[in-house]
Amino acid sequence: MKELMEQFDGTAYPDLIRNAPEIDVPIDGVRGWMISDDARQAVFFDIQPGVEVPLHSHCAQWGMVITGEMELTIGDDIRTYKAGEWYFIPEGTMHAAKVTKRMCVLDVFEAPDRYKAK
């Protein structure tokens, strides 16, 4: 796995993903590539350690941690998520994240326009 990550510029994603449109995200240390249809948007995030995503809400979101680790607050629940673990955030639920180890995470949003391309 380490050799693959070095080959992909430190990320777990191959060109198959990194050739998708990159999202315009206003948080330093966060990159993402999106795949959308007319009902939802999937974003492959690569997030540096130390990044904090402030408390916010939006459409429903399902995610799975591919590599790394984060502390995720969903409503009143605070939990650490690691590789292989998934979460669901219902529409309108306040949530925030603190990335403790560089992570790759796949998030699927119940909106086709959650993010715009750069």
C-alpha positions in Angstrom: 0.0 0.0 0.0 2.8 2.4 0.9 4.3 2.0 -2.6 1.0 2.7 -4.2 0.6 5.9 -2.1 4.0 7.1 -3.2 3.1 6.4 -6.8 -0.1 8.4 -6.5 1.6 11.5 -4.9 0.9 10.4 -1.4 -2.9 9.8 -2.0 -4.6 6.4 -2.2 -6.3 7.5 -5.4 -5.1 6.4 -8.9 -5.5 8.6 -12.1 -8.9 6.9 -12.6 -10.1 9.1 -9.7 -7.7 12.1 -9.9 -8.7 12.6 -13.6 -12.2 13.4 -12.4 -13.1 17.0 -11.9 -11.4 18.5 -8.8 -13.8 20.2 -6.4 -13.5 23.8 -5.3 -13.3 23.6 -1.5 -12.5 26.6 0.7 -10.5 24.6 3.4 -6.7 24.5 3.1 -5.3 20.9 3.2 -8.4 19.4 1.5 -8.6 18.1 -2.0 -11.4 16.2 -3.6 -12.4 14.7 -6.9 -16.1 14.4 -7.8 -18.3 12.1 -9.8 -21.9 13.2 -10.1 -25.2 12.1 -11.7 -28.6 13.9 -11.6 -29.4 12.8 -8.0 -26.2 12.6 -6.0 -22.5 13.4 -5.9 -19.6 11.2 -4.8 -16.4 13.0 -3.7 -13.1 11.3 -3.1 -11.4 13.5 -0.5 -7.7 13.6 0.5 -7.3 15.5 3.7 -4.2 16.5 5.6 -3.7 15.9 9.3 -4.7 18.9 11.5 -7.6 20.0 9.2 -10.7 21.0 11.1 -14.0 21.1 9.2 -16.2 23.6 11.1 -19.7 22.8 12.3 -22.2 22.9 9.4 -25.2 21.1 7.9 -26.4 20.2 4.4 -28.1 17.3 2.5 -27.8 13.7 3.6 -24.2 12.3 3.5 -22.9 8.8 3.7 -19.1 8.2 4.0 -16.4 5.6 4.4 -12.9 6.1 5.6 -10.4 4.6 3.1 -7.2 5.5 4.9 -6.3 7.6 8.0 -8.4 8.7 10.9 -10.7 11.5 12.0 -12.8 12.6 15.0 -16.3 13.2 13.6 -19.1 15.0 15.5 -22.6 14.1 14.3 -25.2 16.0 16.3 -24.3 15.3 19.9 -22.3 12.1 19.1 -18.4 12.4 18.9 -16.6 9.3 17.5 -13.2 8.4 16.0 -13.5 6.8 12.5 -10.7 4.8 11.0 -10.1 2.9 7.7 -13.0 0.7 6.8 -15.5 2.4 9.0 -18.6 4.2 7.6 -21.0 6.9 8.9 -24.3 8.5 7.9 -25.3 12.1 8.5 -29.0 12.8 8.0 -30.1 15.9 6.1 -29.9 19.0 8.2 -27.8 17.4 11.0 -25.0 19.6 12.4 -21.6 18.0 12.1 -17.9 18.8 12.2 -14.6 16.9 11.8 -11.0 16.9 13.0 -8.5 14.9 10.9 -5.9 13.3 13.2 -4.1 11.3 10.5 -3.9 12.1 6.8 -7.0 10.5 5.3 -8.7 9.5 2.2 -12.5 9.3 2.5 -15.3 8.7 0.1 -18.4 10.8 0.8 -21.7 10.5 -1.1 -24.0 13.5 -0.9 -27.8 13.3 -1.6 -27.4 16.3 -4.0 -25.8 16.5 -7.4 -24.4 19.9 -6.8 -23.0 19.8 -3.3 -19.6 20.9 -4.7 -18.6 22.7 -7.9 -15.6 21.9 -10.0 -12.5 24.2 -9.9 
